[in-house]
Each structure stands twice: as structure tokens, then as C-alpha cells.
């Protein structure tokens, strides 16, 4: 199969492209920069395209004539989310305008399979169950600093299945090249004592190793009906549980605890929300419909063996 990967040099793309090549697929990668020598050396064809330039995207897809398009476009920055919507503004544009451009190109060429990256965890209803499936819906009342980002996610999750595509909601990434990976921003915060447990640390987190995200994407090339799928591990866990475990793995001091009001003041409402109120996500649908099983069923194993 000939697969066009938009965002081939991103966190997931750098793991996905080699897996596709190893399985005998042809890969055309779209990146913001032409600097993707490692992927080129493996045999991928890399093209530098601005995903927000509609005509350029359509032309690139026309030239490639892929059987499938994988939309892994993001512009994820560092660990700071104090100004949440500002930090995710470029990613929001890629989830809206970028998605529209890729869908238009797919329709123009007649691409048979379209798979797009989304996100799940803080997007869940904080007043709902501890762990939620795809039918639960998104947070109906997001905090003000996350409204634009949630709107971008909602848009992508609406338009992609409407055109026959698959949306894969990944949890919080860890593994090579991520903020929670070896040498990443969160590791630095934990080592410096700058990642406290706010309030009771009752926010429930769902995690996804980047290799599991890549594997689920490959599974969706041939499996699954149009719709939305949570691609997360089997063990959603509160911050108060997973953060001390990761600190021990790193040889850092146990994270300090601070009151919720102080966390909101120092880190902002989004960080306090992540620490105290978010709800986890269930992966039952993805495992059944995609025939996918996570390589790291629990973050416990992944933090020990898979951070890269």
C-alpha cells in the first residue's frame, strides 16, 4: 500500500514511517521542513509542504497518488500549558484548516483510507465517570483557556468520520521524542522538583506510548469502520499514583504536594484542571475493532522499559 503520512517528522511520524516501511508499504512523507534525512535514508519519499497551503497540499497528494492518507500533523511545543490555547494555536489550525486541506486532497484523488490523529483525556467530561468511552462525548463546559483547543478537536472528530475516515484519539504521549520521554521537558521538571501534585492529584490520566500510536495507525489501514477510537493503554491512573512512580524511575525526589488554590495561582487553571479533575479514557472499542493490543498495556511497564 502507498501511504502518505502528513507530519512524517513529528513525534508519531518518526516511529510510524519506519514501521510502515518494514511492513513493505511505500511511504510519502509531508513535513514542514525538508530536514528528514533519517526517514529518507530508510526509503521514504519526503516532501516539504505547508499543510495550511491548500493548493500545495492538493498538488502533493496528486503527485503521490496514495492509497491512504495518515494525518499526524501537530505543532506540539514544550511542557508549559499555562497559556493553553495560545500554546496550541498552531496545532488547532492544523486540526481545522490542515484537516480540511487533506480531506479536499483525498477527495480530489480518490484516496480510499483516511486516518487522523486526535486526543483524549482532558477533553472528557470532568463530571462524568472516572473512565469514559467514545460515546460519552466531549467536555460540554471546558475551562476558558482550553475552549479553542477543544473546538479544534471537536471539528476534526466531526468532519473526518463524516467523510468516511477514522479518528484515533491518543492519550498523553510518552516514549522517544516526547515530553515524557528520556530527556524530555517533563523529565526535567520532575528532576528539578517543578512538577508538584496539585490538590489531591485526583485527575485521571490516560497514556499512549508513541509506538502503540503508530501500531494502531497501521492497524487502521485495513481494520475499523469510520468513527472515533480511543488509543490508550489499559490503566488510567490518577496523577497522585503515576507521578511518584515516574519520579522513582528517574531517581528524583518524591513530588511535593501543594493546595489546589496555590496550583491555580502558580501554574494556571489548565494545569490545576489536569491535576485534579480530568477523566480517563477506555480503549475497548479500538482493541475490538482494530485488532490492536498495546505493546505497553500499562504505563508502569512503559515508564520502566519504553521511555527511550
C-alpha positions in Angstrom: 0.0 0.0 0.0 1.2 3.5 -0.7 0.7 5.7 2.4 1.1 9.4 2.6 2.0 10.5 6.1 1.3 14.2 6.8 3.6 15.1 9.7 6.1 12.4 8.9 8.8 14.1 11.0 6.6 14.5 14.1 6.5 12.6 17.3 4.4 9.8 15.9 5.5 10.1 12.3 9.1 9.3 13.2 8.0 6.0 14.7 5.3 5.3 12.2 7.3 5.7 8.9 9.9 3.1 9.7 7.2 0.6 10.8 5.3 1.1 7.5 8.5 0.6 5.5 9.4 -2.5 7.4 6.0 -3.9 6.5 6.6 -3.3 2.8 4.5 -0.2 2.3 5.6 2.7 0.2 5.7 6.0 2.2 5.5 9.6 1.1 6.0 11.9 4.0 4.9 15.5 4.2 6.8 17.7 6.6 7.1 21.4 7.3 10.9 21.1 6.8 12.8 19.1 4.3 15.2 18.0 7.0 14.1 14.4 7.4 17.4 12.7 6.4 16.8 9.7 8.7 13.4 8.9 7.1 14.8 9.4 3.6 17.7 7.1 4.4 15.2 4.4 5.3 13.4 4.7 2.0 10.7 7.2 2.5 10.0 9.9 -0.1 9.9 13.2 1.8 8.3 16.4 0.5 8.4 19.8 2.2 4.8 21.2 2.2 3.0 23.8 4.3 -0.1 21.9 5.4 -2.0 25.2 5.7 -1.5 25.9 1.9 -4.4 24.2 0.3 -3.2 24.2 -3.2 0.3 22.9 -2.2 -1.3 20.0 -0.2 -3.6 19.1 -3.1 -0.7 19.1 -5.6 1.4 17.0 -3.3 -1.3 14.4 -2.9 -1.9 14.5 -6.7 1.7 13.8 -7.3 1.9 11.0 -4.7 -1.4 9.2 -5.6 -1.5 7.4 -2.3 -3.9 4.6 -1.3 -4.2 6.0 2.2 -3.6 9.3 4.0 -2.5 9.5 7.6 -2.9 12.9 9.3 -0.4 13.2 12.1 0.0 17.0 11.9 0.7 18.8 15.1 2.8 21.6 16.4 3.4 20.4 19.9 5.8 22.6 21.9 7.2 22.3 25.4 5.6 21.2 28.6 4.2 24.6 29.7 0.4 24.8 29.3 -0.2 27.9 31.4 -1.5 29.7 28.3 -3.1 26.6 26.9 -4.9 27.9 23.8 -2.0 30.1 22.9 0.4 27.2 23.1 -1.8 25.0 20.9 -2.8 27.7 18.4 -0.8 26.2 15.5 -2.0 22.7 16.3 -5.6 24.0 16.3 -5.0 25.4 12.8 -3.7 22.1 11.7 -6.7 20.3 13.1 -9.1 22.6 11.3 -7.6 24.1 8.1 -5.0 21.4 7.8 -7.6 18.7 8.1 -9.8 20.4 5.5 -6.9 20.6 3.1 -6.0 17.0 3.4 -9.7 15.9 3.1 -10.0 18.0 0.0 -6.9 16.4 -1.5 -8.1 12.9 -0.5 -11.4 13.6 -2.3 -9.6 15.0 -5.3 -7.5 11.9 -5.8 -10.0 9.3 -4.6 -8.0 8.1 -1.6 -9.5 5.0 -0.1 -8.5 5.4 3.6 -8.1 8.4 5.8 -6.8 8.3 9.4 -6.4 11.3 11.6 -4.8 12.0 15.0 -6.8 13.4 17.8 -6.5 13.5 21.6 -8.4 12.2 24.6 -8.1 12.8 28.3 -8.7 16.4 29.5 -11.3 16.5 26.7 -13.6 14.2 28.7 -16.4 15.5 30.8 -14.9 16.1 34.3 -18.3 15.5 35.8 -18.7 12.1 34.1 -17.5 8.6 35.1 -13.9 8.0 36.1 -13.1 6.3 32.8 -15.1 7.2 29.6 -15.6 5.6 26.2 -16.1 7.2 22.8 -19.9 7.6 23.3 -19.5 9.8 26.4 -18.9 12.9 24.4 -16.5 15.8 24.9 -16.5 18.2 27.9 -19.6 20.4 27.4 -18.1 23.1 29.6 -14.3 23.4 29.0 -12.4 25.8 31.1 -11.9 29.2 29.2 -8.2 28.7 28.4 -9.0 25.4 26.7 -12.1 26.3 24.7 -10.3 27.0 21.3 -8.3 23.8 21.6 -11.3 21.7 22.4 -13.2 23.3 19.5 -10.4 22.3 17.1 -10.6 18.7 18.4 -14.4 18.6 18.0 -14.1 19.9 14.5 -11.7 17.2 13.4 -13.7 14.5 15.1 -16.8 15.7 13.3 -15.6 16.1 9.7 -13.3 13.2 9.4 -15.8 10.4 10.1 -18.4 12.3 8.1 -16.2 11.7 5.0 -15.6 8.1 5.8 -12.4 8.5 7.8 -11.1 7.2 11.1 -10.1 9.4 14.0 -7.6 7.9 16.6 -7.6 9.7 19.9 -4.3 9.3 21.6 -3.7 9.8 25.3 -0.7 11.6 26.8 2.3 10.6 24.8 5.5 9.1 26.3 8.4 7.4 24.7 11.2 8.6 22.5 11.0 12.2 21.4 8.1 13.1 23.8 7.9 15.5 26.7 7.5 12.4 29.0 10.4 10.6 27.2 14.0 10.4 28.2 15.4 13.9 28.4 12.0 15.5 27.7 10.6 18.6 29.3 8.5 16.7 31.9 11.5 14.7 33.0 13.4 17.9 33.6 10.5 19.4 35.6 10.3 16.2 37.7 14.0 16.1 38.4 14.1 19.8 39.4 11.0 19.5 41.7 9.0 21.6 39.4 6.1 19.1 38.8 4.1 19.1 42.0 0.9 17.2 42.9 -1.8 19.9 42.9 -4.6 19.3 45.4 -5.2 15.6 45.9 -3.8 14.7 42.4 -7.1 13.2 41.6 -7.1 13.9 37.9 -7.2 10.6 35.9 -4.6 10.4 33.2 -4.6 8.0 30.2 -1.3 7.3 28.4 -0.2 6.2 25.0 3.3 5.1 24.0 4.2 6.5 20.6 4.9 3.0 19.3 1.4 2.0 20.3 0.0 5.0 18.5 2.0 4.0 15.4 0.9 0.4 15.6 -2.8 1.4 16.0 -2.5 3.6 12.9 -1.1 0.7 10.8 -4.0 -1.5 12.1 -6.5 1.1 10.9 -5.2 1.0 7.4 -7.2 -2.2 6.9 -9.4 -2.5 10.0 -12.2 -0.5 11.6 -15.3 1.4 10.3 -15.4 5.2 10.1 -15.6 6.7 13.5 -13.6 7.7 16.6 -11.4 5.3 18.6 -9.6 5.9 21.9 -6.0 4.6 21.5 -4.7 4.5 25.1 -3.3 1.9 27.5 -5.3 -0.3 29.8 -4.6 1.5 33.1 -5.9 5.1 33.5 -4.5 6.4 36.8 -4.6 9.4 39.0 -1.7 11.9 39.0 -1.1 11.1 42.6 -0.4 7.5 41.6 1.7 7.7 38.4 3.8 10.8 39.1 5.6 9.3 42.2 6.2 6.1 40.2 7.9 8.1 37.4 9.9 10.2 39.9 11.2 6.9 41.4 12.1 5.6 38.0 14.1 8.8 37.4 15.8 8.8 40.7 14.1 12.1 41.6 12.8 13.2 45.0 9.1 12.4 45.6 6.9 15.2 44.1 5.8 17.8 46.6 2.1 18.5 47.2 0.6 21.9 47.1 -3.0 23.1 47.6 -5.3 23.4 44.6 -5.7 27.2 45.1 -1.9 27.6 45.0 -1.6 25.4 42.0 -4.1 27.5 40.1 -2.3 30.7 41.1 1.2 29.4 40.2 0.6 27.2 37.2 -2.7 28.4 35.8 -6.2 26.9 35.6 -5.4 24.4 32.9 -2.6 22.7 34.9 -4.8 22.6 38.0 -7.5 21.0 35.9 -5.1 18.4 34.6 -4.0 17.6 38.2 -7.4 17.4 39.9 -10.4 17.0 37.6 -9.7 15.2 34.3 -11.2 11.8 33.5 -9.5 8.8 31.8 -10.4 7.0 28.6 -11.3 3.4 27.7 -9.7 1.5 24.8 -12.2 -1.3 24.5 -13.5 -0.2 21.1 -10.1 0.2 19.5 -8.9 -3.2 20.7 -12.0 -5.0 19.4 -12.5 -3.2 16.1 -8.9 -2.6 15.0 -7.4 -5.9 16.3 -4.9 -3.7 18.2 -3.3 -4.5 21.5 -0.9 -2.1 23.2 2.7 -3.1 23.4 2.7 -1.4 26.8 -0.7 -2.2 28.4 0.3 -0.2 31.5 2.3 3.0 31.9 4.1 1.2 34.7 5.8 -1.1 32.3 6.2 1.7 29.7 7.8 4.1 32.2 10.3 1.4 33.1 11.1 0.0 29.7 9.8 2.3 27.0 10.6 5.9 27.6 13.5 5.7 25.2 
